[in-house]
Amino acid sequence: PPAPPGTGAPGASEPAPEGLLWREALRLPAFWCQFLCHFSVAGCAFVLINNLAQIAGALPGGSGPDAPPVAPLVSLLSACNCLGRLAIAAASEGLARRGLPRA
């Protein structure tokens, strides 16, 4: 008998089941793999953004009276973060309109 969706070999390309309820998705290894990857990357980025001022202050020349201001670095990272998210969303939308799947 065929294996249920989401239980194939790692890296196997199989389509995502349509109309899947969230309780059913919780049983799929593909869901947990994506969940783990997303929150690992998002968690690392969150820690970096929250601690950027302390990281910049700890760099050589980052403290003392002659230290460069840290606020512009934090603002630059925030602006790049915002623009990057908008660019990725626009690229995803453009590719989806051309028929490529989002996932």
Order of alpha helices (4+ residues) and beta strands (2+ residues): alpha-alpha-alpha-alpha
